């Protein structure tokens, strides 16, 4: 079970993220991740079935100690105002959910119960988007 705050300071528990419908998690660990998350989010909104939840997950375990957390959350809030991005300061949830370490962006598809149906790694492309939609149709 996890509990993480998003870029707006709202707390999200695992039971809050999963349970209402299928979930697509946009996970990133690099500085380029917010741009890639935004591209995926825009493409997914038009294609995923109604009731699918889109959530971001930022693996921040390698954030240098001298970078204030507030700067990170403020940047995420500006770049992704319509998607809650869970701030994983220790990288544990990112790893526990099966996202690959070091990938700029990965998109995970999870069932209502939180079962991982698949993970696609890489920038948003039409074939990758089609894979996500296919995973959601299971």
GIPEMO-V358587 format. One record per pair of residues at least 6 apart in sequence whose C-alpha atoms are under 7 Angstrom apart, sorted by the first residue. I is the first residue (numbers start at 1). GAP is how many residues later the second one is. If there is no record, write none. Layout:
i={I | I}
gap={GAP | GAP}
This chain:
i={1 | 2 | 2 | 2 | 3 | 3 | 3 | 3 | 4 | 4 | 4 | 4 | 4 | 4 | 5 | 5 | 5 | 5 | 6 | 6 | 6 | 6 | 7 | 7 | 7 | 7 | 7 | 7 | 7 | 7 | 8 | 18 | 18 | 18 | 19 | 19 | 20 | 21 | 21 | 21 | 21 | 22 | 22 | 22 | 22 | 22 | 23 | 23 | 23 | 23 | 23 | 23 | 24 | 24 | 24 | 24 | 24 | 24 | 24 | 25 | 25 | 25 | 25 | 25 | 25 | 25 | 26 | 26 | 26 | 26 | 26 | 26 | 26 | 27 | 27 | 27 | 27 | 27 | 27 | 28 | 28 | 28 | 28 | 28 | 28 | 28 | 29 | 29 | 29 | 29 | 29 | 29 | 30 | 32 | 33 | 33 | 34 | 34 | 36 | 36 | 38 | 39 | 40 | 48 | 54 | 55 | 55 | 55 | 56 | 56 | 56 | 56 | 57 | 57 | 57 | 57 | 58 | 58 | 58 | 58 | 59 | 59 | 59 | 59 | 59 | 60 | 60 | 60 | 60 | 60 | 61 | 61 | 61 | 99 | 105 | 105 | 105 | 106 | 106 | 106 | 106 | 107 | 107 | 107 | 108 | 108 | 108 | 109 | 109 | 109 | 109 | 109 | 109 | 109 | 110 | 110 | 111 | 117 | 118 | 120}
gap={13 | 11 | 12 | 91 | 8 | 9 | 10 | 11 | 7 | 8 | 9 | 82 | 83 | 84 | 6 | 7 | 81 | 82 | 78 | 79 | 80 | 81 | 66 | 67 | 69 | 70 | 77 | 78 | 79 | 80 | 69 | 94 | 95 | 96 | 93 | 94 | 92 | 30 | 31 | 32 | 91 | 30 | 31 | 88 | 89 | 90 | 29 | 30 | 31 | 86 | 87 | 88 | 29 | 30 | 31 | 83 | 84 | 85 | 86 | 29 | 30 | 31 | 32 | 82 | 83 | 84 | 11 | 29 | 30 | 31 | 80 | 81 | 82 | 29 | 30 | 31 | 78 | 79 | 80 | 29 | 30 | 31 | 75 | 76 | 77 | 78 | 29 | 30 | 31 | 73 | 74 | 75 | 74 | 72 | 71 | 72 | 42 | 45 | 69 | 87 | 42 | 85 | 84 | 85 | 29 | 28 | 29 | 30 | 27 | 28 | 29 | 30 | 28 | 29 | 30 | 31 | 27 | 28 | 29 | 30 | 28 | 29 | 30 | 32 | 35 | 27 | 28 | 29 | 30 | 31 | 28 | 29 | 30 | 7 | 16 | 17 | 18 | 13 | 14 | 15 | 16 | 12 | 13 | 14 | 10 | 11 | 12 | 7 | 8 | 9 | 10 | 23 | 26 | 27 | 6 | 7 | 6 | 18 | 17 | 8}
